[in-house]
Amino acid sequence: MKFIKSISTSIFTLLLCTACESDLEQVTYSSENAIPSTLSSLNDSYIQESKNASQEAFTLTWSYPDLGYQASVINALEMDVKDKNFANKVILASSKTDLSHTITVSDLNSKIMTLLKVYEMETAPIGIEFRISSSISAAADTLYSNIVSTTITPYEGEPEYPAITLRGSYNGWDFTKSQKVYSVNSDNIYTAMVYFDGKAADGWKFCGTEDWGTDNWGAPESMTPEQSLVTLVSGNGGDIKAYSKNSYYLEFNNTTGELKVSKPHNSWGIVGDHNSWGSGDTMMTLETETDENNKFQYYLKATLDMSAGNKWKIRPEEKWEDDIAPGAVEGEFEDAGDGNFKVSEAGNYTIKWYFNKVTPKIIVVKNK
C-alpha cells in the first residue's frame, strides 16, 4: 500500500509540474509574435483657432494589442514633432481600458506650443506624429503601433473665452483693470478664482459690458455675510459687500443670476523642502502687469531661496485644503512627477501664479 501510494504521489507531482510548464508556455510573452495596436488615421492638416479653444480638435482611436494571452496592458497615446523619434514625447492619455481619446483645441495647442519651445522652433504649420505604446511591465519590451502624422497650424497666445468682468473697489471700478470669470463651454456658466486684496467688503459687481446698463449684476437686499449661494439682481442690485476674504472661487450663471462662492482664503504661500513642509510658508503678494498683447493681468508672486532638488507647492493659509499642484496648471516650471513642483539648481527664484484664468499659469524664474 505504501508503494502504491508513493507511485501515486510521484505521478501526481509529475503531472503537476507538466501542467505548470504548460501554463508557463501559454503565458510566455514574445514581442516578436505580439500584434501591436493599430492607430486610426487623421486628416492631412488642421488649423487651430483660439475662438474654438473649448471645442474638439479630433478623436484618435486604436485597437487593443494582441499579446498571445490575456494580460493587463497600459496603452499610452504619445505625441511629438515629426521626425524627432519621440525624443520629447508628450503623453496625451494613458489607460488599461480606453481605446480612444478626444483632445480639445486648447489642450492640443498648448502641448504643441510646449514642443515648439523645447525644439526652439517658430510658431508655424508643423508636422506632428502620434503613436500608441503598449507595456505590460518594465521587464518586457514595449510594443509600438503604427505612426500617424498630420500637419497642425497652432495659434499664439491664450484662447479667448466669453467673459464677465468684476468691477469694484479692488481695482478702482476700472473696467480695463478688472479680473474676470470665464465661460469655457459658452454655456452661460462663468467661473474663475478672484483675489480682492483686502477690498472685497468695500463693494463689487459683475459687469457684462463697459457701461452700467442692465447687463450688470449686484446684491439683493437680503444678502447675508459669506453667503455661499445667492441669486444676484440684474440691473438694479446694490454693491456686493458680503465677503471679507482675499480670494474666492466663483461660479456665476448670467441667465439665472445664481452665484456660488467657495474656497475662501486670506493668504497663499510657498511650502516645501525649504521650510521642511511645515509652518512659515513664503507668502505671496498680489501684483499686476500688462502683457505683450496689452492685456492687464493679475498674479500672486513670491521670491525665495531654494536649494538644488527643492520640491514645493502653493497652498492657502498654511493648510493643505485647495493646494495647487503641477497637474492643475500650465506654464514654465519643473514637475517633480510626484504631485510637487521642484527646482533642479540652487538659487533665488521668483514664482508668479496667474490665477485668474481658465487654466491657471505658473511661471518660475531663476534670478541672477
Backbone torsions as a table, in degrees:
resi	resn	phi	psi	omega
1	MET	NA	-40.7	178.6
2	LYS	-64.7	-37.3	180.0
3	PHE	-64.7	-44.9	179.2
4	ILE	-62.9	-41.6	179.8
5	LYS	-63.6	-38.3	179.3
6	SER	-65.1	-42.8	177.5
7	ILE	-61.9	-42.0	-179.4
8	SER	-62.8	-40.8	179.7
9	THR	-64.8	-39.9	-179.8
10	SER	-65.3	-43.9	179.7
11	ILE	-62.2	-42.1	-179.7
12	PHE	-62.2	-42.6	179.4
13	THR	-63.4	-41.9	179.2
14	LEU	-62.9	-43.5	178.7
15	LEU	-63.9	-39.6	179.7
16	LEU	-63.2	-44.5	178.4
17	CYS	-63.4	-40.8	178.3
18	THR	-61.7	-41.4	179.4
19	ALA	-64.9	-41.2	179.3
20	CYS	-61.9	-43.0	179.6
21	GLU	-64.6	-37.2	179.8
22	SER	-64.6	-44.2	179.3
23	ASP	-62.7	-39.9	179.4
24	LEU	-63.4	-37.7	178.9
25	GLU	-65.5	-34.2	-178.0
26	GLN	-70.7	-30.1	-174.6
27	VAL	-104.5	7.6	177.9
28	THR	-68.8	125.7	-177.1
29	TYR	-91.5	131.0	177.4
30	SER	-128.3	115.2	-179.8
31	SER	-66.0	-24.2	-180.0
32	GLU	-70.2	-33.6	-177.5
33	ASN	-95.7	-14.8	-178.4
34	ALA	-70.8	149.5	179.4
35	ILE	-107.7	115.1	-177.4
36	PRO	-71.6	170.7	175.8
37	SER	-63.1	156.2	171.5
38	THR	-113.7	122.3	-177.1
39	LEU	-94.5	136.8	-178.6
40	SER	-67.5	157.5	-179.1
41	SER	-84.2	166.7	178.2
42	LEU	-124.6	171.6	172.1
43	ASN	-65.0	162.5	-179.4
44	ASP	-64.6	-31.6	-177.2
45	SER	-154.8	157.8	177.4
46	TYR	-141.2	141.8	175.5
47	ILE	-114.1	120.9	180.0
48	GLN	-86.6	137.0	176.1
49	GLU	-131.6	136.2	-175.7
50	SER	-61.9	-30.1	-179.3
51	LYS	-67.2	-17.2	179.3
52	ASN	-104.8	21.2	-171.2
53	ALA	-53.4	-39.6	-176.1
54	SER	-85.5	-4.9	-177.8
55	GLN	-84.4	167.1	179.2
56	GLU	-74.2	129.7	175.0
57	ALA	-79.0	-55.2	174.3
58	PHE	-171.6	169.2	177.2
59	THR	-119.2	131.0	174.9
60	LEU	-104.8	135.9	177.3
61	THR	-124.7	156.5	-179.7
62	TRP	-151.1	159.5	178.2
63	SER	-89.9	160.7	178.1
64	TYR	-80.3	136.0	-179.0
65	PRO	-67.9	149.9	177.9
66	ASP	-105.7	109.0	-177.5
67	LEU	-97.3	1.3	-179.1
68	GLY	92.5	-7.3	176.3
69	TYR	-161.4	166.5	-179.6
70	GLN	-74.6	123.2	-178.6
71	ALA	-144.8	156.0	177.2
72	SER	-85.3	110.6	-174.3
73	VAL	-114.7	135.5	173.1
74	ILE	-98.6	117.2	178.6
75	ASN	-101.6	125.2	-179.7
76	ALA	-117.3	131.0	176.3
77	LEU	-89.9	115.8	-174.8
78	GLU	-109.8	149.9	-179.1
79	MET	-138.4	142.3	174.7
80	ASP	-159.8	169.1	175.5
81	VAL	-67.0	143.6	-176.0
82	LYS	-60.2	140.4	176.7
83	ASP	68.2	19.8	176.1
84	LYS	-103.0	4.0	177.3
85	ASN	56.9	30.5	177.0
86	PHE	56.5	36.0	-178.4
87	ALA	-67.2	-33.1	178.3
88	ASN	-125.2	46.4	-175.0
89	LYS	-56.0	146.2	174.1
90	VAL	-109.5	130.4	178.5
91	ILE	-87.7	114.4	-179.8
92	LEU	-84.3	-32.8	-178.9
93	ALA	-160.4	152.2	178.2
94	SER	-147.4	125.6	-175.0
95	SER	-159.4	154.8	174.2
96	LYS	-90.8	-16.4	-173.6
97	THR	-122.4	-35.3	-175.2
98	ASP	-67.4	143.2	178.1
99	LEU	-123.9	21.6	176.6
100	SER	-159.1	158.5	176.8
101	HIS	-149.4	128.8	176.4
102	THR	-105.5	128.7	-178.9
103	ILE	-117.1	138.8	179.9
104	THR	-81.5	162.3	178.1
105	VAL	-59.6	-43.4	-178.9
106	SER	-62.7	-46.6	-178.3
107	ASP	-65.9	-43.8	179.3
108	LEU	-63.3	-44.7	-178.9
109	ASN	-62.6	-41.7	179.9
110	SER	-61.1	-42.5	-178.7
111	LYS	-70.9	-35.9	176.8
112	ILE	-66.0	-42.6	179.3
113	MET	-62.9	-35.0	176.3
114	THR	-64.0	-43.6	178.9
115	LEU	-64.9	-40.9	179.2
116	LEU	-61.4	-36.3	178.3
117	LYS	-69.4	-40.8	179.1
118	VAL	-60.1	-43.5	-177.8
119	TYR	-89.2	2.9	-179.8
120	GLU	54.4	48.4	179.6
121	MET	-108.6	150.9	179.5
122	GLU	-79.6	157.6	177.5
123	THR	-72.3	114.3	-177.0
124	ALA	-166.1	168.5	174.4
125	PRO	-52.8	129.4	-171.6
126	ILE	-135.5	139.0	176.1
127	GLY	-75.0	129.8	-179.0
128	ILE	-125.4	137.4	-179.9
129	GLU	-115.4	148.9	178.0
130	PHE	-131.0	149.8	173.5
131	ARG	-156.7	165.5	174.9
132	ILE	-109.4	127.2	171.8
133	SER	-105.0	130.9	-177.9
134	SER	-119.0	126.8	-178.8
135	SER	-136.5	145.9	177.0
136	ILE	-109.2	-24.3	177.1
137	SER	-169.1	167.6	179.2
138	ALA	-68.0	-22.3	-176.8
139	ALA	-85.0	-15.3	-176.4
140	ALA	-101.6	150.2	178.4
141	ASP	-64.0	141.7	176.8
142	THR	-81.3	136.6	175.9
143	LEU	-92.7	141.6	178.2
144	TYR	-122.3	137.4	178.8
145	SER	-76.9	-177.0	169.0
146	ASN	-63.9	156.1	178.2
147	ILE	-97.8	129.2	178.3
148	VAL	-109.8	131.7	-177.8
149	SER	-125.8	155.3	176.3
150	THR	-155.3	167.3	175.9
151	THR	-108.4	126.5	-176.6
152	ILE	-121.7	131.4	175.5
153	THR	-100.2	107.0	-179.1
154	PRO	-82.6	168.5	174.3
155	TYR	-113.6	151.7	178.5
156	GLU	-89.3	154.5	177.5
157	GLY	82.3	-177.7	-177.8
158	GLU	-87.9	149.8	178.2
159	PRO	-67.0	151.9	178.6
160	GLU	-96.1	131.3	178.1
161	TYR	-123.0	151.5	171.4
162	PRO	-56.2	137.0	-174.4
163	ALA	-140.8	153.9	173.5
164	ILE	-124.6	133.8	-175.2
165	THR	-88.6	156.9	172.7
166	LEU	-112.1	107.1	178.6
167	ARG	-104.2	137.0	-178.3
168	GLY	-172.0	-169.3	179.9
169	SER	-62.5	-30.6	-176.2
170	TYR	-61.6	-25.4	-179.4
171	ASN	-126.4	22.6	179.2
172	GLY	66.9	22.8	-178.6
173	TRP	58.1	31.2	-177.6
174	ASP	-93.5	116.9	-178.0
175	PHE	-59.3	-37.9	-175.0
176	THR	-74.4	-12.0	-178.9
177	LYS	-120.0	36.1	-175.5
178	SER	-96.2	148.4	164.8
179	GLN	-79.6	164.6	-172.6
180	LYS	-137.1	161.9	165.5
181	VAL	-116.5	147.9	-167.9
182	TYR	-125.1	144.4	175.2
183	SER	-101.8	99.4	-175.6
184	VAL	-64.8	-38.4	-176.1
185	ASN	-104.4	12.6	-178.3
186	SER	51.1	45.7	-174.2
187	ASP	-120.4	22.0	179.1
188	ASN	72.2	8.5	173.8
189	ILE	-107.0	119.1	-175.1
190	TYR	-116.8	128.8	-176.0
191	THR	-136.4	155.9	172.0
192	ALA	171.3	162.0	168.6
193	MET	-87.8	139.4	177.3
194	VAL	-128.4	156.5	-177.8
195	TYR	-133.5	121.1	-173.3
196	PHE	-97.9	-8.3	176.1
197	ASP	53.9	46.0	175.8
198	GLY	82.1	6.2	-174.7
199	LYS	-120.4	16.6	-179.8
200	ALA	-62.3	-41.6	-177.2
201	ALA	-73.0	-9.2	178.1
202	ASP	-80.4	-10.6	174.5
203	GLY	114.7	140.9	175.8
204	TRP	-162.9	166.1	178.7
205	LYS	-146.2	161.8	168.6
206	PHE	-89.1	136.8	177.9
207	CYS	-135.1	126.4	179.7
208	GLY	-87.5	-18.0	-179.9
209	THR	-134.5	173.4	-177.8
210	GLU	-74.7	-23.8	-179.5
211	ASP	-93.1	179.9	-178.4
212	TRP	-106.0	44.3	176.0
213	GLY	-74.5	-154.9	-177.4
214	THR	-74.5	-12.2	-177.0
215	ASP	-85.0	54.3	173.6
216	ASN	-146.1	158.2	-174.2
217	TRP	-134.3	131.4	-178.9
218	GLY	-131.5	-167.9	-172.6
219	ALA	-83.2	141.0	170.3
220	PRO	-77.6	162.3	-179.2
221	GLU	-64.1	-27.1	-174.7
222	SER	-86.3	5.5	-174.3
223	MET	-65.4	137.2	-177.6
224	THR	-112.9	158.4	-178.6
225	PRO	-57.4	135.2	177.0
226	GLU	55.5	34.1	-179.2
227	GLN	-66.8	123.6	-174.8
228	SER	-81.7	-21.4	179.0
229	LEU	-141.3	122.8	-176.4
230	VAL	-149.9	147.7	173.7
231	THR	-100.3	115.2	-177.3
232	LEU	-78.2	161.8	-179.1
233	VAL	-98.0	130.4	-179.7
234	SER	-86.3	128.5	172.6
235	GLY	88.0	-50.9	-172.4
236	ASN	-122.4	22.5	179.4
237	GLY	-76.8	159.4	178.1
238	GLY	-81.5	174.1	175.6
239	ASP	-64.0	141.2	178.9
240	ILE	-82.3	114.3	-177.0
241	LYS	-127.8	19.2	-172.1
242	ALA	-85.3	-4.4	-173.2
243	TYR	-120.2	141.0	-174.1
244	SER	-123.2	-7.2	179.6
245	LYS	-78.6	166.8	179.2
246	ASN	-76.2	-45.5	-175.0
247	SER	-126.1	148.6	177.5
248	TYR	-145.4	159.1	168.1
249	TYR	-105.0	124.4	-175.2
250	LEU	-112.8	141.5	171.8
251	GLU	-131.3	115.4	-173.3
252	PHE	-123.7	130.4	176.3
253	ASN	-103.3	108.8	-175.4
254	ASN	-79.3	-3.0	174.3
255	THR	-86.6	-46.0	-179.1
256	THR	-94.9	-17.1	-176.1
257	GLY	81.1	5.1	-177.0
258	GLU	-75.7	129.2	178.4
259	LEU	-117.9	125.7	174.2
260	LYS	-108.9	129.0	-176.7
261	VAL	-119.4	125.7	-178.1
262	SER	-144.0	176.5	177.1
263	LYS	51.5	56.2	177.7
264	PRO	-76.1	128.7	179.5
265	HIS	-144.8	151.4	179.4
266	ASN	-101.4	-20.1	-178.3
267	SER	-152.5	157.3	174.8
268	TRP	-133.5	144.4	-178.4
269	GLY	-149.2	172.3	179.5
270	ILE	-101.0	121.3	177.5
271	VAL	-117.2	150.9	178.8
272	GLY	171.7	-158.9	179.3
273	ASP	-59.0	-30.9	-176.1
274	HIS	-64.4	-24.4	174.8
275	ASN	-124.2	26.6	176.4
276	SER	57.0	28.4	177.8
277	TRP	57.2	28.7	-179.9
278	GLY	-111.6	-139.5	179.6
279	SER	-85.9	174.3	-179.2
280	GLY	82.6	38.2	176.8
281	ASP	-61.5	150.1	173.9
282	THR	-77.9	112.9	-173.4
283	MET	-71.9	145.6	178.0
284	MET	-99.6	145.0	-179.9
285	THR	-118.3	153.4	-178.6
286	LEU	-78.4	131.4	178.3
287	GLU	-133.5	162.6	175.6
288	THR	-134.5	159.1	176.4
289	GLU	-160.0	164.9	172.8
290	THR	-110.0	122.8	-174.8
291	ASP	-80.6	-175.8	-176.0
292	GLU	-65.5	-18.5	177.1
293	ASN	-97.5	15.3	178.2
294	ASN	64.1	30.8	177.1
295	LYS	-100.7	133.3	179.7
296	PHE	-77.3	129.9	-175.6
297	GLN	-130.5	146.2	174.5
298	TYR	-108.3	144.3	175.0
299	TYR	-154.2	157.9	173.7
300	LEU	-101.4	138.2	-170.4
301	LYS	-131.0	143.6	172.4
302	ALA	-143.8	144.9	175.6
303	THR	-125.2	129.7	-176.4
304	LEU	-156.1	161.0	175.4
305	ASP	-89.4	136.0	176.4
306	MET	-137.0	144.8	179.0
307	SER	-86.3	167.7	-179.7
308	ALA	-60.9	131.6	179.7
309	GLY	83.8	4.6	-178.6
310	ASN	-61.4	123.8	174.4
311	LYS	-98.7	148.8	-175.5
312	TRP	-158.4	167.9	176.0
313	LYS	-147.2	167.7	171.0
314	ILE	-104.3	132.5	178.2
315	ARG	-144.3	157.3	-179.7
316	PRO	-92.5	136.4	170.1
317	GLU	52.1	32.3	-179.8
318	GLU	57.0	33.7	177.7
319	LYS	-124.6	157.7	-174.4
320	TRP	-90.8	-9.9	176.2
321	GLU	-71.1	130.2	178.3
322	ASP	72.4	21.0	178.1
323	ASP	-65.5	158.1	-175.1
324	ILE	-108.3	123.7	-179.6
325	ALA	-116.7	166.7	-177.0
326	PRO	-56.7	-33.6	-177.1
327	GLY	-67.9	-14.0	-176.9
328	ALA	-97.0	-1.8	-174.4
329	VAL	-138.0	168.5	170.3
330	GLU	-122.5	177.5	177.1
331	GLY	135.1	-148.7	-176.8
332	GLU	-123.3	98.0	-177.8
333	PHE	-160.4	169.1	177.9
334	GLU	-103.9	126.9	179.9
335	ASP	-94.5	122.2	-179.2
336	ALA	-72.1	-16.0	178.3
337	GLY	86.6	-0.2	-179.9
338	ASP	-122.9	23.3	-179.0
339	GLY	92.8	3.3	-179.8
340	ASN	-121.1	157.3	166.7
341	PHE	-82.9	165.5	172.6
342	LYS	-157.6	165.0	171.5
343	VAL	-122.8	140.0	-177.4
344	SER	-86.9	-29.3	-176.9
345	GLU	-111.9	146.4	175.1
346	ALA	-70.5	144.8	177.9
347	GLY	162.6	-175.6	176.8
348	ASN	-97.5	127.3	-173.0
349	TYR	-122.8	144.7	170.5
350	THR	-110.0	127.5	-179.4
351	ILE	-113.7	122.7	177.0
352	LYS	-114.5	128.9	180.0
353	TRP	-118.2	106.0	178.0
354	TYR	-85.9	91.0	-169.4
355	PHE	-82.1	-28.0	-172.6
356	ASN	-89.8	62.1	-179.7
357	LYS	-140.5	163.8	174.6
358	VAL	-59.5	-50.9	170.5
359	THR	-113.7	108.8	-179.3
360	PRO	-56.1	150.0	-176.6
361	LYS	-124.2	138.8	177.3
362	ILE	-122.6	128.7	177.7
363	ILE	-116.6	123.9	179.1
364	VAL	-113.2	124.5	-177.7
365	VAL	-125.0	129.7	174.6
366	LYS	-85.0	120.1	-176.7
367	ASN	-79.6	148.6	-179.3
368	LYS	-77.2	NA	NA
